[in-house]
Amino acid sequence: MGYVWMAVEFASFIGIGFVVGVYVDSKHGTRPWGALAGFLVGLTAGALSVSRAVNELSTRGPGKRKRR
């Protein structure tokens, strides 16, 4: 389930960044630069999130849960 969650999280970061960029474009008339910037910020945030998750999974293994 961890791998599916990473994919959903990655896609949602990109989608949210794009939507925020489109909103900025509509308010400031900067089309398409806000959407492009939002997409790139979302892509970067998603890549960092997946990178952290992969690093955590590789250190503790996919079947082991994090202790609280």
Secondary structure, DSSP 8 states (H G I E B T S, - for coil): -HHHHHHHHHHHHHHHHHHHHHHHHHHHT-TTHHHHHHHHHHHHHHHHHHHHHHHHHHHH-TT-----
